[in-house]
Structures are given as structure tokens and as C-alpha cells.
Amino acid sequence: MKLANKKEMEQNIEKLKDWKLKNKKIHKLFVFSDFVSAIRFVRTLADLAEKEKHHPDISITYNKVHLTLWTHDTHGISKKDFSLASKIDRLMKK
């Protein structure tokens, strides 16, 4: 898997809503009305991640879900990360 260069990262991060680029990873914080809603989102996300064979780092604190995406195999950001981030954002619109 080819790593994205700086220009590709900057162009792709601009297309994503509220995702941040930091330390060769992309991050986003999702805030829900309560714990159950946050867990429901993570369950749906888990199915998507399995289907894509690309798994985010997930941190849950009550109603907040923090996601970190990076391509573990290559220790950086690839097209897979931006693709999954876009699909995760679409989950929120359902």
C-alpha cells in the first residue's frame, strides 16, 4: 500500500468534515446524545471496518467516540484511510 504524500493528505483531508491530520494519522471526535447511541455507532462502524478490512483505533468515553485512522502496515496514511473516513461520515447521515 502506497503512503499518501503531504499534498495528497492535505487535498484529501479538506474533503472530509471535521477530520484532523496529526502525527501521520487522521482523527475525528464524534459526540452522541448518550452512551447507548455511541455504542450503537461503534457496532455499526465495526461491521463497516470488517467489510473494508481496515480498522480504526477507537476510544469511547461515555457519549464521545474518538477515531484514529492510519494504515498500520505502512505506519502512515494511505488512500484506505481517507476512503474509510468518508464511509464513516456517511454512516452518520443514515
Residue frames relative to the residue before (quaternion, step in Angstrom):
aa qw qx qy qz dx dy dz
M 1.0000 0.0000 0.0000 0.0000 0.00 0.00 0.00
K 0.3537 -0.7498 0.5287 0.1820 3.55 -0.79 1.09
L 0.4124 -0.6964 0.5347 0.2431 3.56 -0.95 0.92
A 0.4803 -0.6387 0.5163 0.3079 3.54 -1.16 0.64
N 0.3801 -0.6935 0.5515 0.2654 3.57 -1.06 0.70
K 0.7442 -0.4258 0.2686 0.4390 3.58 -1.28 0.23
K 0.6596 0.5108 -0.3074 0.4578 3.59 0.91 -0.91
E 0.6575 0.5010 -0.3077 0.4712 3.60 0.92 -0.89
M 0.6352 0.5256 -0.3318 0.4585 3.60 0.99 -0.80
E 0.6786 0.4953 -0.2922 0.4569 3.58 0.86 -0.96
Q 0.6594 0.5033 -0.3110 0.4638 3.60 0.96 -0.83
N 0.7068 0.4695 -0.2660 0.4574 3.58 0.90 -0.91
I 0.6433 0.5242 -0.3392 0.4431 3.61 0.95 -0.75
E 0.6071 0.5670 -0.3430 0.4386 3.60 1.13 -0.64
K 0.6551 0.5240 -0.3028 0.4523 3.59 1.14 -0.61
L 0.6839 0.4775 -0.2690 0.4816 3.58 1.25 -0.38
K 0.4205 -0.7176 0.5016 0.2381 3.57 -0.97 0.86
D 0.8856 -0.0019 -0.0483 0.4618 3.54 -0.81 1.16
W 0.4673 0.6216 -0.4897 0.3942 3.62 1.14 0.36
K 0.1943 -0.7810 0.5874 0.0853 3.57 -1.07 0.81
L 0.3262 -0.7213 0.5844 0.1785 3.53 -1.15 0.76
K 0.2230 0.7684 -0.5710 0.1839 3.58 -0.69 1.08
N 0.8675 0.0009 -0.0286 0.4966 3.56 -0.95 0.98
K 0.6662 -0.5356 0.2890 0.4310 3.57 0.90 1.01
K 0.6405 0.4191 -0.3402 0.5462 3.55 1.13 0.81
I 0.2797 -0.7234 0.5899 0.2248 3.55 -1.25 0.33
H 0.1523 -0.8126 0.5626 0.0015 3.54 -0.99 0.96
K 0.0728 0.7690 -0.6351 0.0063 3.52 -1.26 0.51
L 0.2541 -0.7380 0.6095 0.1387 3.52 -1.16 0.78
F 0.1339 -0.7661 0.6268 0.0478 3.54 -0.86 1.07
V 0.1225 -0.7918 0.5963 0.0493 3.58 -0.88 0.94
F 0.1371 -0.8026 0.5801 0.0231 3.56 -0.83 1.09
S 0.6611 -0.5316 0.3567 0.3912 3.56 -1.26 0.25
D 0.8053 -0.0377 0.0514 0.5894 3.58 1.13 -0.60
F 0.7347 -0.4297 0.3101 0.4236 3.55 -1.36 0.13
V 0.6609 0.5228 -0.3175 0.4349 3.59 0.85 -0.95
S 0.6461 0.5120 -0.3201 0.4669 3.60 0.97 -0.80
A 0.6345 0.5260 -0.3257 0.4633 3.59 1.01 -0.79
I 0.6731 0.4883 -0.2919 0.4725 3.58 0.93 -0.91
R 0.6089 0.5476 -0.3480 0.4563 3.59 1.02 -0.75
F 0.6386 0.5206 -0.3116 0.4733 3.58 0.99 -0.87
V 0.6708 0.4968 -0.3038 0.4592 3.60 0.87 -0.92
R 0.6214 0.5329 -0.3463 0.4582 3.61 1.00 -0.71
T 0.6653 0.4843 -0.2958 0.4851 3.58 0.94 -0.88
L 0.6348 0.5359 -0.3098 0.4624 3.54 1.03 -0.85
A 0.6256 0.5489 -0.3370 0.4401 3.59 1.00 -0.81
D 0.6436 0.5133 -0.3223 0.4674 3.59 0.98 -0.80
L 0.6477 0.5105 -0.3086 0.4740 3.57 0.98 -0.87
A 0.6647 0.5141 -0.3075 0.4464 3.59 0.87 -0.95
E 0.6420 0.5126 -0.3213 0.4709 3.59 0.99 -0.79
K 0.6459 0.5215 -0.3144 0.4604 3.56 0.95 -0.90
E 0.7235 0.4338 -0.2312 0.4847 3.58 0.97 -0.89
K 0.2861 -0.7701 0.5032 0.2680 3.57 1.30 -0.39
H 0.6038 0.4748 -0.3573 0.5314 3.52 1.06 0.95
H 0.0962 -0.8601 0.5003 -0.0279 3.55 -0.40 1.26
P 0.3450 -0.7455 0.5339 0.2005 3.58 -0.77 1.03
D 0.4451 -0.5779 0.5816 0.3601 3.52 -1.34 0.19
I 0.1126 -0.8172 0.5653 -0.0029 3.56 -0.81 1.08
S 0.0262 -0.7619 0.6472 0.0013 3.53 -1.02 0.92
I 0.1003 -0.8014 0.5892 0.0234 3.58 -0.80 1.05
T 0.0369 0.7557 -0.6525 0.0422 3.54 -0.95 0.99
Y 0.8064 -0.2403 0.0629 0.5367 3.53 -0.20 1.40
N 0.8361 -0.1377 0.1112 0.5193 3.63 -0.26 -1.18
K 0.6219 0.5308 -0.3337 0.4691 3.57 1.29 0.23
V 0.0893 -0.7683 0.6331 0.0314 3.54 -1.01 0.92
H 0.1155 -0.7824 0.6108 0.0380 3.54 -0.67 1.14
L 0.1160 -0.7968 0.5920 0.0346 3.57 -0.78 1.08
T 0.0792 -0.7530 0.6517 0.0436 3.50 -1.15 0.76
L 0.0852 -0.7961 0.5989 0.0154 3.55 -0.83 1.04
W 0.2440 0.7018 -0.6490 0.1634 3.49 -1.12 0.88
T 0.4797 -0.6582 0.4935 0.3052 3.55 -1.17 0.49
H 0.3714 -0.7851 0.4592 0.1867 3.52 -0.21 1.36
D 0.6276 0.5728 -0.3317 0.4098 3.59 1.00 -0.85
T 0.7997 0.2886 -0.1258 0.5112 3.56 0.99 -0.85
H 0.3891 -0.7602 0.4442 0.2708 3.58 1.35 0.05
G 0.7146 0.3586 -0.2700 0.5365 3.54 0.95 0.92
I 0.6199 -0.5402 0.4205 0.3835 3.54 -1.29 -0.27
S 0.0459 -0.7833 0.6200 -0.0008 3.53 -0.97 0.96
K 0.7298 -0.3963 0.3143 0.4600 3.58 -1.31 -0.03
K 0.5726 0.6062 -0.3747 0.4054 3.59 1.12 -0.66
D 0.6532 0.5295 -0.3190 0.4373 3.58 0.99 -0.81
F 0.6839 0.4696 -0.2875 0.4786 3.57 0.89 -0.89
S 0.6206 0.5368 -0.3339 0.4639 3.57 1.05 -0.73
L 0.6851 0.4669 -0.2912 0.4773 3.60 0.85 -0.92
A 0.6161 0.5434 -0.3511 0.4492 3.62 0.96 -0.76
S 0.6517 0.5119 -0.3083 0.4671 3.58 0.95 -0.85
K 0.6680 0.4885 -0.2955 0.4772 3.59 0.97 -0.83
I 0.6140 0.5288 -0.3457 0.4732 3.59 1.06 -0.67
D 0.6413 0.5166 -0.3268 0.4638 3.58 0.94 -0.82
R 0.6450 0.5158 -0.3261 0.4600 3.60 1.01 -0.74
L 0.5599 0.5861 -0.3850 0.4412 3.61 1.16 -0.55
M 0.6623 0.5300 -0.2973 0.4382 3.55 1.00 -0.85
K 0.6654 0.5147 -0.3015 0.4488 3.59 1.15 -0.52
K 0.5729 0.6036 -0.3788 0.4049 3.59 1.26 -0.26
